[in-house]
Amino acid sequence: MKTEVFDILIYLFETYLDDDQAEIPSEENIRNELARVGFHNSKVSKAFDWLEDLAILKDDFAVIKQLHSTSFRIFSPLELEKFDARAQRVLMELVELNVLTPTQREIIIDKALALDIAPIDQEQMKWVVLMVLFNMPDSAGSFTWIQDLLYQEFPTLH
């Protein structure tokens, strides 16, 4: 899963998820549109698998949430290889600012690693954070903060 899958996820987010659409088209219609704009079917399938896995994590969030009430995080050698220093710093600072919980950080790390992009830079990490928070319950304030960070570079304090 290379950058093209990441590009598909951003396209889906900006086209369907970030909008206040009452109804999202069927998966088949979305797949047809993605093919029409030039994305390869195998990459589209990997993007949908990524989203499906995120949905499963969302369902398990209530259980996972209790596992990390407080934590100290050291990145593994694989994570150090996959995330550049600025991407690592984004995650750590968002937890320090209480924008992310330690549990959300772990889910974000899991989903970022699943993209198989190396290295993941600061902007890519912000997108992963945004997509994960969009799918997490009780994350509206954090989602808005990250969305401001991505689109305006100056987050609004809520």
Phi, psi and omega in degrees: 000106183255195185305327182301322177296318177299318178299321177296316180298318178295317178301314179298317181297310183291328184276321188243313191278326183278358181262158178267042179292137178291325184223129177270137180301164180295159179302320180299316179295321178294317178299318178297318179296317179298321177295320181296324180275359170110007178276141181283143184303319181295323179288323177297317178299319178295323178295318178293324176297319179299315180293322179296318177296322177296321178297322178295317178298322178299317179296327180271000187302320181300322179285314182297324185305329182279349185281335187233066181292318173221146181200162173240131188246127170240130180288139178288165177303321178297316180294321177297326178287321186277331183249126176291169186301323180290325176293318176300316182297322178303311181297314183294318181292323180294327175288316179300325180277001182063026172280324176243147170273160175304325179294315178299320178302316181295321177295318178298316178300315179302313182288327177293318177296326180293342179287338179057041172254135178220130348278152173277127182266181184301314181294318178297320179295320178300320178295318178298316178303312181299314181294321179292313181298325178302328184265359182262139176292151177059033181242016185302313181296315179294320179301313180298319180298313181292321178299317176299317180299319181287313188272330185242347181070351179236097182298145175269132177278129181247000000 
